[in-house]
Amino acid sequence: MTDLIFPAPTLVPVAGSDAQFAVRRVFCVGRNYAEHAREMGHDPDREPPFFFTKPADAVIPSGRSIPYPPATEDLHHEAELVVAIGTGGADIAVTDAMTHVWGYATGNDLTRRDMQSAAKAARRPWDMSKGFDNSAIIGALHPRSETGDLTQARITAHVGDDLRQDADIAEMIWPVPDVIAYLSTLVTLATGDLIYTGTPAGVGSIARGETCTVAIEGLSQARVHIL
């Protein structure tokens, strides 16, 4: 057996199994729900999707307690459907896109909103507002072979008992097959890639001492407690 010089890759548990999914890269879709685009001050017309990334080791499984991140006083939750890629490829046709999906999970794209707003105002990259430590919460993965293709499901985010986000994944401007097809024209997708598919309206702050729970019908929850 080969000894690893560096730590093993980030692993995400698979629901109902001892198996784990090794994460390669994390892609995130921006402004993929019309009402969220409006609440952020943008026109939700169906322009081509845009993407940002997070480090693979920003992914942490549901149920963890994490420190309040540095360099922000406005940490936001963003409830998202996560798609796990099982078979890679480039220039994937929309009609073939779902054959590349291994499974689905519930996710929470944590965001340092004040840092992001400042970067936008200065017309600078906002990587550090998204790609910081522990910023990609994820529930257990559910194989597509068991769930089928998810096209409609309620998605919610609670902070404590307060319902913040409540929508349906059917409201995506760019549904999952379109997202996969378009992203595959920009990069060659590979086994282990995760795609956070965007968040509905209602994003808001999480304070120290609070717990945020994201839920999608039929999938395991993604829960995080902020210390």
C-alpha positions in Angstrom: 0.0 0.0 0.0 1.2 3.5 -0.9 1.6 5.8 2.1 0.0 9.2 1.6 2.4 12.2 2.2 -0.6 14.6 2.4 -4.0 14.0 4.0 -6.6 11.8 2.2 -9.2 13.6 0.0 -12.3 15.1 1.5 -15.0 12.4 1.9 -18.8 12.7 2.0 -20.8 9.9 3.6 -23.4 8.1 1.5 -26.8 7.7 3.1 -27.6 4.2 4.4 -24.1 2.9 3.6 -20.5 2.7 4.9 -19.4 4.0 1.5 -18.0 7.5 1.1 -17.7 9.8 -1.9 -14.3 11.4 -2.5 -14.6 15.0 -3.5 -12.5 16.4 -6.3 -13.7 19.9 -7.0 -16.6 22.1 -5.9 -18.4 24.3 -8.4 -21.2 26.7 -7.4 -23.9 28.4 -9.5 -24.6 32.0 -8.9 -28.1 33.5 -8.9 -30.0 30.5 -10.2 -33.4 31.4 -8.6 -35.2 34.4 -9.9 -36.4 35.7 -6.5 -32.9 35.4 -5.0 -31.5 37.3 -8.0 -34.0 40.1 -7.3 -33.2 40.2 -3.6 -29.6 40.7 -4.5 -30.4 43.5 -6.9 -30.0 41.7 -10.2 -32.2 41.0 -13.2 -33.3 37.4 -13.2 -33.6 37.0 -16.9 -32.2 33.7 -18.2 -28.7 34.9 -19.0 -26.0 32.2 -19.2 -25.2 30.7 -15.7 -22.0 31.8 -14.0 -19.9 29.8 -11.6 -17.5 30.2 -8.7 -15.5 27.6 -6.8 -14.7 26.4 -3.3 -11.8 24.3 -2.2 -12.6 20.6 -1.7 -11.5 20.8 1.9 -14.1 23.6 2.5 -16.7 20.7 2.4 -17.8 19.5 5.8 -20.5 16.9 6.7 -23.7 17.8 8.4 -23.8 17.9 12.2 -20.6 19.7 12.8 -20.0 22.7 15.0 -17.7 25.3 13.4 -16.1 28.5 14.6 -17.6 31.8 13.4 -15.3 32.6 10.4 -12.8 35.5 10.7 -13.0 38.7 8.7 -16.8 39.0 8.7 -19.7 40.3 10.8 -22.4 39.1 8.4 -22.2 35.3 7.8 -25.1 34.2 5.6 -26.7 30.8 4.9 -27.6 29.7 1.4 -29.7 26.5 1.0 -28.8 24.5 -2.1 -29.3 21.2 -3.9 -25.9 19.6 -4.5 -25.2 17.3 -7.5 -22.4 14.8 -7.3 -20.8 13.9 -10.6 -20.1 10.2 -11.1 -19.0 10.2 -14.8 -16.9 13.0 -16.2 -16.9 14.6 -19.6 -16.7 17.7 -21.8 -19.3 19.3 -24.0 -22.0 17.2 -22.5 -25.4 17.4 -24.2 -28.4 18.5 -22.1 -30.1 15.3 -23.0 -27.2 13.2 -21.7 -26.4 15.3 -18.7 -28.3 13.2 -16.1 -26.3 10.1 -17.0 -23.3 11.8 -15.5 -24.9 12.3 -12.1 -24.0 9.9 -9.3 -26.3 11.4 -6.7 -27.7 14.3 -4.7 -27.2 16.0 -1.4 -28.5 18.9 0.6 -26.0 21.8 0.9 -25.4 25.1 2.6 -23.1 27.6 0.8 -21.9 29.8 3.7 -21.0 33.3 2.6 -19.2 36.2 4.2 -21.7 38.7 2.8 -20.1 41.9 4.0 -16.8 40.8 2.4 -18.6 39.9 -0.8 -20.4 43.2 -1.0 -17.2 45.1 -0.5 -15.4 43.1 -3.2 -18.3 43.7 -5.6 -18.2 47.4 -4.9 -14.5 47.5 -5.6 -14.9 45.3 -8.7 -12.5 42.8 -7.2 -12.8 39.0 -7.1 -14.9 37.7 -4.2 -13.3 34.3 -3.8 -12.5 34.8 -0.1 -16.2 35.6 0.6 -17.1 32.1 -0.6 -14.1 29.8 -0.5 -13.2 30.0 3.2 -12.7 27.2 5.7 -15.8 25.1 6.5 -17.9 27.1 4.0 -19.6 24.2 2.2 -21.9 22.2 4.5 -23.3 19.0 3.0 -25.7 16.3 4.0 -25.2 12.6 3.2 -25.3 11.8 -0.5 -28.1 9.8 -1.9 -27.5 7.8 -5.1 -29.4 8.8 -8.2 -30.1 5.1 -8.7 -32.3 5.3 -5.6 -33.8 8.9 -5.8 -34.3 9.1 -9.6 -33.9 12.5 -11.2 -34.8 15.2 -8.8 -36.7 17.9 -10.6 -39.2 19.0 -7.9 -38.7 19.1 -4.2 -39.2 21.6 -1.4 -36.1 23.2 -0.1 -35.9 25.1 3.2 -33.5 26.7 5.6 -34.2 27.3 9.3 -32.0 29.2 11.7 -33.1 27.8 15.0 -36.9 27.6 14.6 -37.1 30.5 12.2 -38.0 29.5 8.7 -35.8 31.7 6.4 -35.9 30.0 3.0 -38.8 28.1 1.5 -39.0 27.2 -2.2 -38.9 24.4 -4.7 -35.9 23.2 -6.7 -38.3 23.3 -9.7 -37.9 27.1 -9.5 -34.3 27.0 -10.8 -33.6 29.3 -13.7 -31.2 26.7 -15.0 -32.2 23.2 -14.0 -29.6 20.5 -13.3 -29.1 19.1 -16.9 -28.6 22.7 -18.2 -26.1 23.5 -15.5 -24.1 20.3 -16.1 -24.1 20.8 -19.9 -23.0 24.5 -19.7 -20.3 23.9 -17.1 -18.9 21.1 -19.2 -18.2 23.6 -22.0 -16.0 25.5 -19.6 -14.2 22.7 -17.9 -14.0 18.9 -18.3 -16.1 17.5 -15.5 -14.7 14.6 -13.6 -15.7 11.9 -11.1 -15.9 13.4 -7.6 -16.9 16.9 -8.7 -19.7 18.6 -6.7 -22.0 21.2 -8.0 -23.9 23.5 -5.6 -26.8 24.6 -7.8 -27.8 27.9 -6.4 -30.0 29.2 -3.6 -33.6 30.6 -3.5 -34.7 33.8 -1.9 -34.5 34.4 1.9 -30.8 34.2 2.5 -29.8 35.8 5.8 -27.4 36.0 8.7 -26.4 33.3 11.1 -25.1 34.5 14.5 -22.7 33.0 16.9 -24.5 30.3 18.9 -27.1 29.6 16.3 -27.8 26.4 14.3 -28.8 26.4 10.6 -30.6 23.4 9.1 -31.2 23.0 5.4 -33.6 20.4 4.2 -34.7 19.1 0.8 -37.6 16.6 0.5 -36.2 13.1 0.2 -32.7 13.9 1.1 -30.7 14.0 4.4 -30.5 17.4 6.1 -27.4 19.6 6.2 -27.0 21.1 9.7 -24.3 23.3 11.1 -23.9 25.0 14.5 -21.9 28.2 14.7 -19.7 28.6 17.7 
